């Protein structure tokens, strides 16, 4: 792959926006570029074969993917992570080489950069100084999981829903992003609840003037009031 090749430029630019490769030198990154290829997945594509993640590593370029666990007997689901542009998976498989019992589903038309796990491991063995990027990313994931568990144990549904909105609020525009067009069922899976319960809480928030709902999209209408409600619920 040559530097003037459009694929080279596209892959190089894409990797430099991913935190895992942001500080990688151009020369070291050039060695890795030919090993990547683009995969395109339609909306609602389900990736349920855990073995697939043992052999491939993905970087999201377009769309959203939910990583979730499911209980087949009860048909219950819990979304562990909502992955978006520049997020990666499966980092755990890369680091420990053990099958990860997790499922993935495309919430939008999705494009990913894919590379063979063994090729990425070989590259990291050649340049071990970059392992700290991957370990830092794993650390952030562990902290997010820790927070997720704590919220589900200690917080009520209203608090969890308010916190979910604030985590996905673009502070520069006060616009809700990433979750604003998700159906109630997907929001419920993110906070460990049910579709009916989440719908009831959304309607209550709408009556209070916290949010507005139109064309199945949610936007925060009054950020200070939402923060006040979260503070009041946290005190209870």
Secondary structure, DSSP 4 states (H G I P E B T S, - for coil): --TTSHHHHHHHHHHHTSTTTTT--HHHHHHHHTT-EEEEE-TT-EE--TTHHHHEEEEEEES-EEEEEEETTTTEEEEEEEE-TT-EE-HHHHHH------EEEESS-EEEEEEEHHHHHHHHHHTGGGHHHHHHHHHHHHHHHHHHHHHHHH--HHHHHHHHHHHTEETTTTEE-SSTT--HHHHHHHHT--HHHHHHHHHHHHHHTSEEEETTEEEES-HHHHHHHHHHHHH-
